[in-house]
Amino acid sequence: MLHMSGVIGNLMAAYVISSVKQSTFYIVMTSLCLLASLFFLLLRVPLKEGLTVPEELEEPEVPQSVKQDIKETWNLLISPRMLLL
């Protein structure tokens, strides 16, 4: 099912791309991306409420070798759940 915003967005994109110079289009899109990225600087640091893990469940951090990391990544890639993707 196609949503109305997808239809309107595609129609607007077809109009804007065909009627605006390419350099103007890239300047506007770059400005939008920059503003969206700068917006994240205004966000507060989230509060950490209710995220405590009991000490008996915490696992000590043990550094793994690169060989072990590669082996675990390979096992993940060939797992039946990932093969569906």
PyMOL Python script that loads the backbone (N, CA, C, O; Angstrom):
from pymol import cmd

cmd.read_pdbstr("""\
ATOM      1  N   MET A   1       0.839  -1.171   0.000  1.00  0.00           N
ATOM      2  CA  MET A   1       0.000   0.000   0.000  1.00  0.00           C
ATOM      3  C   MET A   1       0.889   1.240   0.000  1.00  0.00           C
ATOM      4  O   MET A   1       1.806   1.353   0.813  1.00  0.00           O
ATOM      5  N   LEU A   2       0.624   2.135  -0.881  1.00  0.00           N
ATOM      6  CA  LEU A   2       1.404   3.357  -1.028  1.00  0.00           C
ATOM      7  C   LEU A   2       0.764   4.457  -0.191  1.00  0.00           C
ATOM      8  O   LEU A   2      -0.440   4.697  -0.279  1.00  0.00           O
ATOM      9  N   HIS A   3       1.566   5.111   0.605  1.00  0.00           N
ATOM     10  CA  HIS A   3       1.048   6.185   1.440  1.00  0.00           C
ATOM     11  C   HIS A   3       1.014   7.485   0.649  1.00  0.00           C
ATOM     12  O   HIS A   3       1.750   7.662  -0.322  1.00  0.00           O
ATOM     13  N   MET A   4       0.156   8.376   1.077  1.00  0.00           N
ATOM     14  CA  MET A   4      -0.026   9.642   0.375  1.00  0.00           C
ATOM     15  C   MET A   4       1.247  10.483   0.404  1.00  0.00           C
ATOM     16  O   MET A   4       1.543  11.184  -0.564  1.00  0.00           O
ATOM     17  N   SER A   5       2.005  10.422   1.504  1.00  0.00           N
ATOM     18  CA  SER A   5       3.222  11.224   1.584  1.00  0.00           C
ATOM     19  C   SER A   5       4.254  10.763   0.553  1.00  0.00           C
ATOM     20  O   SER A   5       5.020  11.578   0.039  1.00  0.00           O
ATOM     21  N   GLY A   6       4.278   9.472   0.249  1.00  0.00           N
ATOM     22  CA  GLY A   6       5.186   8.969  -0.773  1.00  0.00           C
ATOM     23  C   GLY A   6       4.820   9.491  -2.154  1.00  0.00           C
ATOM     24  O   GLY A   6       5.698   9.825  -2.949  1.00  0.00           O
ATOM     25  N   VAL A   7       3.537   9.560  -2.437  1.00  0.00           N
ATOM     26  CA  VAL A   7       3.077  10.064  -3.738  1.00  0.00           C
ATOM     27  C   VAL A   7       3.393  11.550  -3.863  1.00  0.00           C
ATOM     28  O   VAL A   7       3.935  11.999  -4.873  1.00  0.00           O
ATOM     29  N   ILE A   8       3.047  12.307  -2.823  1.00  0.00           N
ATOM     30  CA  ILE A   8       3.291  13.749  -2.861  1.00  0.00           C
ATOM     31  C   ILE A   8       4.787  14.039  -2.908  1.00  0.00           C
ATOM     32  O   ILE A   8       5.223  14.932  -3.634  1.00  0.00           O
ATOM     33  N   GLY A   9       5.570  13.293  -2.141  1.00  0.00           N
ATOM     34  CA  GLY A   9       7.017  13.483  -2.151  1.00  0.00           C
ATOM     35  C   GLY A   9       7.623  13.216  -3.518  1.00  0.00           C
ATOM     36  O   GLY A   9       8.487  13.966  -3.972  1.00  0.00           O
ATOM     37  N   ASN A  10       7.184  12.165  -4.171  1.00  0.00           N
ATOM     38  CA  ASN A  10       7.705  11.853  -5.504  1.00  0.00           C
ATOM     39  C   ASN A  10       7.298  12.911  -6.528  1.00  0.00           C
ATOM     40  O   ASN A  10       8.098  13.274  -7.390  1.00  0.00           O
ATOM     41  N   LEU A  11       6.077  13.403  -6.446  1.00  0.00           N
ATOM     42  CA  LEU A  11       5.643  14.454  -7.369  1.00  0.00           C
ATOM     43  C   LEU A  11       6.425  15.739  -7.146  1.00  0.00           C
ATOM     44  O   LEU A  11       6.832  16.396  -8.103  1.00  0.00           O
ATOM     45  N   MET A  12       6.636  16.098  -5.884  1.00  0.00           N
ATOM     46  CA  MET A  12       7.422  17.302  -5.588  1.00  0.00           C
ATOM     47  C   MET A  12       8.856  17.133  -6.074  1.00  0.00           C
ATOM     48  O   MET A  12       9.431  18.065  -6.637  1.00  0.00           O
ATOM     49  N   ALA A  13       9.438  15.959  -5.864  1.00  0.00           N
ATOM     50  CA  ALA A  13      10.811  15.713  -6.300  1.00  0.00           C
ATOM     51  C   ALA A  13      10.926  15.822  -7.818  1.00  0.00           C
ATOM     52  O   ALA A  13      11.880  16.409  -8.328  1.00  0.00           O
ATOM     53  N   ALA A  14       9.968  15.266  -8.533  1.00  0.00           N
ATOM     54  CA  ALA A  14       9.997  15.353  -9.997  1.00  0.00           C
ATOM     55  C   ALA A  14       9.924  16.803 -10.457  1.00  0.00           C
ATOM     56  O   ALA A  14      10.614  17.190 -11.401  1.00  0.00           O
ATOM     57  N   TYR A  15       9.098  17.605  -9.801  1.00  0.00           N
ATOM     58  CA  TYR A  15       8.979  19.018 -10.167  1.00  0.00           C
ATOM     59  C   TYR A  15      10.257  19.778  -9.831  1.00  0.00           C
ATOM     60  O   TYR A  15      10.773  20.524 -10.663  1.00  0.00           O
ATOM     61  N   VAL A  16      10.768  19.594  -8.617  1.00  0.00           N
ATOM     62  CA  VAL A  16      11.942  20.350  -8.171  1.00  0.00           C
ATOM     63  C   VAL A  16      13.165  19.995  -9.003  1.00  0.00           C
ATOM     64  O   VAL A  16      13.897  20.887  -9.430  1.00  0.00           O
ATOM     65  N   ILE A  17      13.397  18.724  -9.238  1.00  0.00           N
ATOM     66  CA  ILE A  17      14.586  18.306  -9.981  1.00  0.00           C
ATOM     67  C   ILE A  17      14.548  18.815 -11.421  1.00  0.00           C
ATOM     68  O   ILE A  17      15.584  19.165 -11.987  1.00  0.00           O
ATOM     69  N   SER A  18      13.353  18.855 -12.009  1.00  0.00           N
ATOM     70  CA  SER A  18      13.282  19.282 -13.407  1.00  0.00           C
ATOM     71  C   SER A  18      13.266  20.802 -13.573  1.00  0.00           C
ATOM     72  O   SER A  18      13.600  21.295 -14.651  1.00  0.00           O
ATOM     73  N   SER A  19      12.888  21.561 -12.538  1.00  0.00           N
ATOM     74  CA  SER A  19      12.750  23.003 -12.715  1.00  0.00           C
ATOM     75  C   SER A  19      13.835  23.830 -12.024  1.00  0.00           C
ATOM     76  O   SER A  19      13.863  25.050 -12.184  1.00  0.00           O
ATOM     77  N   VAL A  20      14.724  23.198 -11.265  1.00  0.00           N
ATOM     78  CA  VAL A  20      15.772  23.924 -10.534  1.00  0.00           C
ATOM     79  C   VAL A  20      17.125  23.513 -11.095  1.00  0.00           C
ATOM     80  O   VAL A  20      17.342  22.358 -11.460  1.00  0.00           O
ATOM     81  N   LYS A  21      18.042  24.500 -11.155  1.00  0.00           N
ATOM     82  CA  LYS A  21      19.389  24.169 -11.634  1.00  0.00           C
ATOM     83  C   LYS A  21      20.039  23.162 -10.696  1.00  0.00           C
ATOM     84  O   LYS A  21      19.738  23.124  -9.503  1.00  0.00           O
ATOM     85  N   GLN A  22      20.926  22.354 -11.243  1.00  0.00           N
ATOM     86  CA  GLN A  22      21.561  21.291 -10.470  1.00  0.00           C
ATOM     87  C   GLN A  22      22.384  21.866  -9.319  1.00  0.00           C
ATOM     88  O   GLN A  22      22.371  21.315  -8.218  1.00  0.00           O
ATOM     89  N   SER A  23      23.099  22.966  -9.557  1.00  0.00           N
ATOM     90  CA  SER A  23      23.915  23.548  -8.489  1.00  0.00           C
ATOM     91  C   SER A  23      23.037  24.063  -7.344  1.00  0.00           C
ATOM     92  O   SER A  23      23.396  23.914  -6.176  1.00  0.00           O
ATOM     93  N   THR A  24      21.902  24.661  -7.668  1.00  0.00           N
ATOM     94  CA  THR A  24      20.982  25.135  -6.631  1.00  0.00           C
ATOM     95  C   THR A  24      20.425  23.962  -5.834  1.00  0.00           C
ATOM     96  O   THR A  24      20.308  24.032  -4.611  1.00  0.00           O
ATOM     97  N   PHE A  25      20.089  22.904  -6.524  1.00  0.00           N
ATOM     98  CA  PHE A  25      19.561  21.705  -5.861  1.00  0.00           C
ATOM     99  C   PHE A  25      20.569  21.161  -4.858  1.00  0.00           C
ATOM    100  O   PHE A  25      20.199  20.843  -3.728  1.00  0.00           O
ATOM    101  N   TYR A  26      21.831  21.047  -5.248  1.00  0.00           N
ATOM    102  CA  TYR A  26      22.845  20.509  -4.343  1.00  0.00           C
ATOM    103  C   TYR A  26      23.111  21.444  -3.173  1.00  0.00           C
ATOM    104  O   TYR A  26      23.354  20.979  -2.059  1.00  0.00           O
ATOM    105  N   ILE A  27      23.069  22.751  -3.402  1.00  0.00           N
ATOM    106  CA  ILE A  27      23.267  23.700  -2.305  1.00  0.00           C
ATOM    107  C   ILE A  27      22.126  23.588  -1.289  1.00  0.00           C
ATOM    108  O   ILE A  27      22.363  23.571  -0.081  1.00  0.00           O
ATOM    109  N   VAL A  28      20.898  23.512  -1.782  1.00  0.00           N
ATOM    110  CA  VAL A  28      19.744  23.397  -0.890  1.00  0.00           C
ATOM    111  C   VAL A  28      19.797  22.083  -0.116  1.00  0.00           C
ATOM    112  O   VAL A  28      19.572  22.075   1.094  1.00  0.00           O
ATOM    113  N   MET A  29      20.087  20.983  -0.785  1.00  0.00           N
ATOM    114  CA  MET A  29      20.133  19.682  -0.106  1.00  0.00           C
ATOM    115  C   MET A  29      21.270  19.623   0.910  1.00  0.00           C
ATOM    116  O   MET A  29      21.107  19.054   1.989  1.00  0.00           O
ATOM    117  N   THR A  30      22.415  20.204   0.574  1.00  0.00           N
ATOM    118  CA  THR A  30      23.530  20.242   1.513  1.00  0.00           C
ATOM    119  C   THR A  30      23.173  21.078   2.725  1.00  0.00           C
ATOM    120  O   THR A  30      23.522  20.717   3.849  1.00  0.00           O
ATOM    121  N   SER A  31      22.489  22.182   2.519  1.00  0.00           N
ATOM    122  CA  SER A  31      22.064  23.035   3.632  1.00  0.00           C
ATOM    123  C   SER A  31      21.092  22.297   4.543  1.00  0.00           C
ATOM    124  O   SER A  31      21.205  22.372   5.766  1.00  0.00           O
ATOM    125  N   LEU A  32      20.140  21.586   3.952  1.00  0.00           N
ATOM    126  CA  LEU A  32      19.197  20.817   4.755  1.00  0.00           C
ATOM    127  C   LEU A  32      19.902  19.746   5.581  1.00  0.00           C
ATOM    128  O   LEU A  32      19.579  19.547   6.752  1.00  0.00           O
ATOM    129  N   CYS A  33      20.857  19.062   4.976  1.00  0.00           N
ATOM    130  CA  CYS A  33      21.604  18.024   5.699  1.00  0.00           C
ATOM    131  C   CYS A  33      22.429  18.627   6.831  1.00  0.00           C
ATOM    132  O   CYS A  33      22.510  18.053   7.917  1.00  0.00           O
ATOM    133  N   LEU A  34      23.030  19.765   6.584  1.00  0.00           N
ATOM    134  CA  LEU A  34      23.827  20.438   7.611  1.00  0.00           C
ATOM    135  C   LEU A  34      22.940  20.889   8.767  1.00  0.00           C
ATOM    136  O   LEU A  34      23.300  20.703   9.930  1.00  0.00           O
ATOM    137  N   LEU A  35      21.789  21.478   8.464  1.00  0.00           N
ATOM    138  CA  LEU A  35      20.871  21.900   9.510  1.00  0.00           C
ATOM    139  C   LEU A  35      20.353  20.714  10.319  1.00  0.00           C
ATOM    140  O   LEU A  35      20.230  20.801  11.541  1.00  0.00           O
ATOM    141  N   ALA A  36      20.050  19.615   9.650  1.00  0.00           N
ATOM    142  CA  ALA A  36      19.570  18.430  10.360  1.00  0.00           C
ATOM    143  C   ALA A  36      20.655  17.868  11.264  1.00  0.00           C
ATOM    144  O   ALA A  36      20.368  17.414  12.372  1.00  0.00           O
ATOM    145  N   SER A  37      21.898  17.894  10.799  1.00  0.00           N
ATOM    146  CA  SER A  37      23.001  17.404  11.628  1.00  0.00           C
ATOM    147  C   SER A  37      23.239  18.316  12.822  1.00  0.00           C
ATOM    148  O   SER A  37      23.487  17.835  13.927  1.00  0.00           O
ATOM    149  N   LEU A  38      23.167  19.625  12.613  1.00  0.00           N
ATOM    150  CA  LEU A  38      23.360  20.568  13.709  1.00  0.00           C
ATOM    151  C   LEU A  38      22.227  20.498  14.729  1.00  0.00           C
ATOM    152  O   LEU A  38      22.428  20.802  15.905  1.00  0.00           O
ATOM    153  N   PHE A  39      21.056  20.105  14.287  1.00  0.00           N
ATOM    154  CA  PHE A  39      19.922  19.960  15.191  1.00  0.00           C
ATOM    155  C   PHE A  39      20.237  18.966  16.311  1.00  0.00           C
ATOM    156  O   PHE A  39      19.768  19.139  17.436  1.00  0.00           O
ATOM    157  N   PHE A  40      21.010  17.951  16.023  1.00  0.00           N
ATOM    158  CA  PHE A  40      21.346  16.943  17.031  1.00  0.00           C
ATOM    159  C   PHE A  40      22.189  17.528  18.158  1.00  0.00           C
ATOM    160  O   PHE A  40      22.220  16.964  19.252  1.00  0.00           O
ATOM    161  N   LEU A  41      22.873  18.643  17.919  1.00  0.00           N
ATOM    162  CA  LEU A  41      23.644  19.283  18.980  1.00  0.00           C
ATOM    163  C   LEU A  41      22.737  19.891  20.043  1.00  0.00           C
ATOM    164  O   LEU A  41      23.178  20.122  21.169  1.00  0.00           O
ATOM    165  N   LEU A  42      21.480  20.153  19.703  1.00  0.00           N
ATOM    166  CA  LEU A  42      20.549  20.755  20.641  1.00  0.00           C
ATOM    167  C   LEU A  42      19.858  19.737  21.549  1.00  0.00           C
ATOM    168  O   LEU A  42      19.158  20.124  22.485  1.00  0.00           O
ATOM    169  N   LEU A  43      20.040  18.467  21.290  1.00  0.00           N
ATOM    170  CA  LEU A  43      19.372  17.446  22.080  1.00  0.00           C
ATOM    171  C   LEU A  43      20.029  17.309  23.443  1.00  0.00           C
ATOM    172  O   LEU A  43      21.242  17.466  23.580  1.00  0.00           O
ATOM    173  N   ARG A  44      19.208  17.012  24.456  1.00  0.00           N
ATOM    174  CA  ARG A  44      19.724  16.800  25.799  1.00  0.00           C
ATOM    175  C   ARG A  44      20.304  15.390  25.899  1.00  0.00           C
ATOM    176  O   ARG A  44      19.988  14.505  25.103  1.00  0.00           O
ATOM    177  N   VAL A  45      21.158  15.215  26.897  1.00  0.00           N
ATOM    178  CA  VAL A  45      21.665  13.877  27.204  1.00  0.00           C
ATOM    179  C   VAL A  45      20.533  13.129  27.902  1.00  0.00           C
ATOM    180  O   VAL A  45      19.968  13.653  28.862  1.00  0.00           O
ATOM    181  N   PRO A  46      20.183  11.931  27.458  1.00  0.00           N
ATOM    182  CA  PRO A  46      19.048  11.218  28.059  1.00  0.00           C
ATOM    183  C   PRO A  46      19.356  10.812  29.500  1.00  0.00           C
ATOM    184  O   PRO A  46      20.499  10.523  29.852  1.00  0.00           O
ATOM    185  N   LEU A  47      18.313  10.797  30.315  1.00  0.00           N
ATOM    186  CA  LEU A  47      18.447  10.370  31.695  1.00  0.00           C
ATOM    187  C   LEU A  47      18.530   8.851  31.746  1.00  0.00           C
ATOM    188  O   LEU A  47      17.841   8.152  31.003  1.00  0.00           O
ATOM    189  N   LYS A  48      19.377   8.356  32.628  1.00  0.00           N
ATOM    190  CA  LYS A  48      19.531   6.905  32.754  1.00  0.00           C
ATOM    191  C   LYS A  48      18.750   6.440  33.977  1.00  0.00           C
ATOM    192  O   LYS A  48      19.304   6.302  35.068  1.00  0.00           O
ATOM    193  N   GLU A  49      17.478   6.206  33.783  1.00  0.00           N
ATOM    194  CA  GLU A  49      16.615   5.761  34.865  1.00  0.00           C
ATOM    195  C   GLU A  49      16.216   4.314  34.644  1.00  0.00           C
ATOM    196  O   GLU A  49      15.781   3.942  33.555  1.00  0.00           O
ATOM    197  N   GLY A  50      16.361   3.508  35.667  1.00  0.00           N
ATOM    198  CA  GLY A  50      15.912   2.124  35.600  1.00  0.00           C
ATOM    199  C   GLY A  50      16.741   1.244  34.696  1.00  0.00           C
ATOM    200  O   GLY A  50      16.253   0.210  34.238  1.00  0.00           O
ATOM    201  N   LEU A  51      17.976   1.615  34.424  1.00  0.00           N
ATOM    202  CA  LEU A  51      18.805   0.820  33.534  1.00  0.00           C
ATOM    203  C   LEU A  51      19.919   0.091  34.279  1.00  0.00           C
ATOM    204  O   LEU A  51      20.930  -0.276  33.679  1.00  0.00           O
ATOM    205  N   THR A  52      19.742  -0.118  35.566  1.00  0.00           N
ATOM    206  CA  THR A  52      20.798  -0.782  36.329  1.00  0.00           C
ATOM    207  C   THR A  52      20.751  -2.283  36.095  1.00  0.00           C
ATOM    208  O   THR A  52      19.677  -2.880  36.015  1.00  0.00           O
ATOM    209  N   VAL A  53      21.908  -2.873  35.988  1.00  0.00           N
ATOM    210  CA  VAL A  53      22.042  -4.312  35.807  1.00  0.00           C
ATOM    211  C   VAL A  53      22.576  -4.879  37.116  1.00  0.00           C
ATOM    212  O   VAL A  53      23.569  -4.381  37.645  1.00  0.00           O
ATOM    213  N   PRO A  54      21.933  -5.910  37.641  1.00  0.00           N
ATOM    214  CA  PRO A  54      22.450  -6.494  38.881  1.00  0.00           C
ATOM    215  C   PRO A  54      23.898  -6.937  38.711  1.00  0.00           C
ATOM    216  O   PRO A  54      24.294  -7.412  37.647  1.00  0.00           O
ATOM    217  N   GLU A  55      24.679  -6.777  39.770  1.00  0.00           N
ATOM    218  CA  GLU A  55      26.109  -7.075  39.684  1.00  0.00           C
ATOM    219  C   GLU A  55      26.388  -8.529  39.333  1.00  0.00           C
ATOM    220  O   GLU A  55      27.381  -8.824  38.669  1.00  0.00           O
ATOM    221  N   GLU A  56      25.521  -9.442  39.772  1.00  0.00           N
ATOM    222  CA  GLU A  56      25.783 -10.850  39.478  1.00  0.00           C
ATOM    223  C   GLU A  56      25.560 -11.192  38.006  1.00  0.00           C
ATOM    224  O   GLU A  56      26.050 -12.217  37.534  1.00  0.00           O
ATOM    225  N   LEU A  57      24.826 -10.347  37.272  1.00  0.00           N
ATOM    226  CA  LEU A  57      24.595 -10.591  35.851  1.00  0.00           C
ATOM    227  C   LEU A  57      25.631  -9.930  34.963  1.00  0.00           C
ATOM    228  O   LEU A  57      25.738 -10.267  33.784  1.00  0.00           O
ATOM    229  N   GLU A  58      26.394  -8.997  35.505  1.00  0.00           N
ATOM    230  CA  GLU A  58      27.402  -8.315  34.700  1.00  0.00           C
ATOM    231  C   GLU A  58      28.537  -9.268  34.373  1.00  0.00           C
ATOM    232  O   GLU A  58      29.034  -9.993  35.235  1.00  0.00           O
ATOM    233  N   GLU A  59      28.934  -9.252  33.115  1.00  0.00           N
ATOM    234  CA  GLU A  59      30.050 -10.081  32.687  1.00  0.00           C
ATOM    235  C   GLU A  59      31.307  -9.221  32.649  1.00  0.00           C
ATOM    236  O   GLU A  59      31.273  -8.084  32.178  1.00  0.00           O
ATOM    237  N   PRO A  60      32.397  -9.756  33.137  1.00  0.00           N
ATOM    238  CA  PRO A  60      33.640  -8.978  33.034  1.00  0.00           C
ATOM    239  C   PRO A  60      34.047  -8.835  31.573  1.00  0.00           C
ATOM    240  O   PRO A  60      33.888  -9.762  30.778  1.00  0.00           O
ATOM    241  N   GLU A  61      34.561  -7.689  31.239  1.00  0.00           N
ATOM    242  CA  GLU A  61      34.950  -7.422  29.857  1.00  0.00           C
ATOM    243  C   GLU A  61      36.284  -8.090  29.569  1.00  0.00           C
ATOM    244  O   GLU A  61      37.310  -7.744  30.154  1.00  0.00           O
ATOM    245  N   VAL A  62      36.250  -9.055  28.657  1.00  0.00           N
ATOM    246  CA  VAL A  62      37.458  -9.776  28.276  1.00  0.00           C
ATOM    247  C   VAL A  62      37.779  -9.420  26.837  1.00  0.00           C
ATOM    248  O   VAL A  62      36.952  -9.642  25.952  1.00  0.00           O
ATOM    249  N   PRO A  63      38.954  -8.876  26.581  1.00  0.00           N
ATOM    250  CA  PRO A  63      39.291  -8.541  25.191  1.00  0.00           C
ATOM    251  C   PRO A  63      39.406  -9.804  24.331  1.00  0.00           C
ATOM    252  O   PRO A  63      39.964 -10.814  24.759  1.00  0.00           O
ATOM    253  N   GLN A  64      38.867  -9.723  23.113  1.00  0.00           N
ATOM    254  CA  GLN A  64      38.924 -10.856  22.204  1.00  0.00           C
ATOM    255  C   GLN A  64      39.982 -10.602  21.144  1.00  0.00           C
ATOM    256  O   GLN A  64      40.347  -9.465  20.841  1.00  0.00           O
ATOM    257  N   SER A  65      40.452 -11.702  20.600  1.00  0.00           N
ATOM    258  CA  SER A  65      41.420 -11.579  19.525  1.00  0.00           C
ATOM    259  C   SER A  65      40.689 -11.288  18.214  1.00  0.00           C
ATOM    260  O   SER A  65      39.481 -11.498  18.101  1.00  0.00           O
ATOM    261  N   VAL A  66      41.429 -10.811  17.244  1.00  0.00           N
ATOM    262  CA  VAL A  66      40.850 -10.530  15.932  1.00  0.00           C
ATOM    263  C   VAL A  66      40.350 -11.822  15.305  1.00  0.00           C
ATOM    264  O   VAL A  66      39.320 -11.832  14.632  1.00  0.00           O
ATOM    265  N   LYS A  67      41.068 -12.896  15.521  1.00  0.00           N
ATOM    266  CA  LYS A  67      40.663 -14.188  14.971  1.00  0.00           C
ATOM    267  C   LYS A  67      39.315 -14.612  15.543  1.00  0.00           C
ATOM    268  O   LYS A  67      38.463 -15.120  14.815  1.00  0.00           O
ATOM    269  N   GLN A  68      39.120 -14.408  16.836  1.00  0.00           N
ATOM    270  CA  GLN A  68      37.850 -14.752  17.470  1.00  0.00           C
ATOM    271  C   GLN A  68      36.722 -13.867  16.941  1.00  0.00           C
ATOM    272  O   GLN A  68      35.613 -14.351  16.718  1.00  0.00           O
ATOM    273  N   ASP A  69      36.991 -12.582  16.739  1.00  0.00           N
ATOM    274  CA  ASP A  69      35.985 -11.675  16.185  1.00  0.00           C
ATOM    275  C   ASP A  69      35.565 -12.112  14.783  1.00  0.00           C
ATOM    276  O   ASP A  69      34.378 -12.105  14.457  1.00  0.00           O
ATOM    277  N   ILE A  70      36.528 -12.488  13.967  1.00  0.00           N
ATOM    278  CA  ILE A  70      36.223 -12.932  12.596  1.00  0.00           C
ATOM    279  C   ILE A  70      35.412 -14.212  12.631  1.00  0.00           C
ATOM    280  O   ILE A  70      34.468 -14.374  11.859  1.00  0.00           O
ATOM    281  N   LYS A  71      35.774 -15.118  13.520  1.00  0.00           N
ATOM    282  CA  LYS A  71      35.056 -16.388  13.636  1.00  0.00           C
ATOM    283  C   LYS A  71      33.604 -16.142  14.059  1.00  0.00           C
ATOM    284  O   LYS A  71      32.694 -16.755  13.499  1.00  0.00           O
ATOM    285  N   GLU A  72      33.372 -15.269  15.024  1.00  0.00           N
ATOM    286  CA  GLU A  72      32.011 -14.981  15.467  1.00  0.00           C
ATOM    287  C   GLU A  72      31.205 -14.274  14.384  1.00  0.00           C
ATOM    288  O   GLU A  72      30.011 -14.533  14.237  1.00  0.00           O
ATOM    289  N   THR A  73      31.840 -13.386  13.625  1.00  0.00           N
ATOM    290  CA  THR A  73      31.154 -12.710  12.532  1.00  0.00           C
ATOM    291  C   THR A  73      30.758 -13.708  11.454  1.00  0.00           C
ATOM    292  O   THR A  73      29.650 -13.640  10.923  1.00  0.00           O
ATOM    293  N   TRP A  74      31.647 -14.626  11.129  1.00  0.00           N
ATOM    294  CA  TRP A  74      31.350 -15.655  10.120  1.00  0.00           C
ATOM    295  C   TRP A  74      30.194 -16.535  10.586  1.00  0.00           C
ATOM    296  O   TRP A  74      29.298 -16.849   9.802  1.00  0.00           O
ATOM    297  N   ASN A  75      30.208 -16.935  11.861  1.00  0.00           N
ATOM    298  CA  ASN A  75      29.122 -17.763  12.381  1.00  0.00           C
ATOM    299  C   ASN A  75      27.790 -17.017  12.330  1.00  0.00           C
ATOM    300  O   ASN A  75      26.749 -17.622  12.073  1.00  0.00           O
ATOM    301  N   LEU A  76      27.819 -15.717  12.573  1.00  0.00           N
ATOM    302  CA  LEU A  76      26.601 -14.925  12.472  1.00  0.00           C
ATOM    303  C   LEU A  76      26.114 -14.869  11.023  1.00  0.00           C
ATOM    304  O   LEU A  76      24.915 -14.981  10.768  1.00  0.00           O
ATOM    305  N   LEU A  77      27.029 -14.697  10.084  1.00  0.00           N
ATOM    306  CA  LEU A  77      26.641 -14.596   8.670  1.00  0.00           C
ATOM    307  C   LEU A  77      26.024 -15.882   8.128  1.00  0.00           C
ATOM    308  O   LEU A  77      25.142 -15.833   7.271  1.00  0.00           O
ATOM    309  N   ILE A  78      26.480 -17.021   8.620  1.00  0.00           N
ATOM    310  CA  ILE A  78      25.958 -18.289   8.095  1.00  0.00           C
ATOM    311  C   ILE A  78      24.836 -18.857   8.952  1.00  0.00           C
ATOM    312  O   ILE A  78      24.362 -19.961   8.684  1.00  0.00           O
ATOM    313  N   SER A  79      24.401 -18.131   9.972  1.00  0.00           N
ATOM    314  CA  SER A  79      23.292 -18.608  10.794  1.00  0.00           C
ATOM    315  C   SER A  79      22.002 -18.612   9.971  1.00  0.00           C
ATOM    316  O   SER A  79      21.849 -17.789   9.068  1.00  0.00           O
ATOM    317  N   PRO A  80      21.089 -19.508  10.264  1.00  0.00           N
ATOM    318  CA  PRO A  80      19.843 -19.602   9.479  1.00  0.00           C
ATOM    319  C   PRO A  80      19.030 -18.304   9.477  1.00  0.00           C
ATOM    320  O   PRO A  80      18.393 -17.973   8.477  1.00  0.00           O
ATOM    321  N   ARG A  81      19.048 -17.580  10.578  1.00  0.00           N
ATOM    322  CA  ARG A  81      18.275 -16.342  10.624  1.00  0.00           C
ATOM    323  C   ARG A  81      18.840 -15.302   9.672  1.00  0.00           C
ATOM    324  O   ARG A  81      18.076 -14.568   9.044  1.00  0.00           O
ATOM    325  N   MET A  82      20.169 -15.220   9.549  1.00  0.00           N
ATOM    326  CA  MET A  82      20.769 -14.235   8.662  1.00  0.00           C
ATOM    327  C   MET A  82      20.678 -14.655   7.194  1.00  0.00           C
ATOM    328  O   MET A  82      20.644 -13.804   6.305  1.00  0.00           O
ATOM    329  N   LEU A  83      20.641 -15.939   6.946  1.00  0.00           N
ATOM    330  CA  LEU A  83      20.535 -16.409   5.556  1.00  0.00           C
ATOM    331  C   LEU A  83      19.221 -15.989   4.919  1.00  0.00           C
ATOM    332  O   LEU A  83      19.132 -15.870   3.697  1.00  0.00           O
ATOM    333  N   LEU A  84      18.186 -15.760   5.751  1.00  0.00           N
ATOM    334  CA  LEU A  84      16.920 -15.295   5.191  1.00  0.00           C
ATOM    335  C   LEU A  84      17.053 -13.895   4.611  1.00  0.00           C
ATOM    336  O   LEU A  84      16.365 -13.553   3.649  1.00  0.00           O
ATOM    337  N   LEU A  85      17.937 -13.079   5.191  1.00  0.00           N
ATOM    338  CA  LEU A  85      18.122 -11.721   4.676  1.00  0.00           C
ATOM    339  C   LEU A  85      18.931 -11.743   3.408  1.00  0.00           C
ATOM    340  O   LEU A  85      19.193 -10.692   2.824  1.00  0.00           O
TER     341      LEU A  85
END
""", "prot")
cmd.dss("prot")
cmd.show_as("cartoon", "prot")
cmd.util.cbc("prot")
cmd.orient("prot")
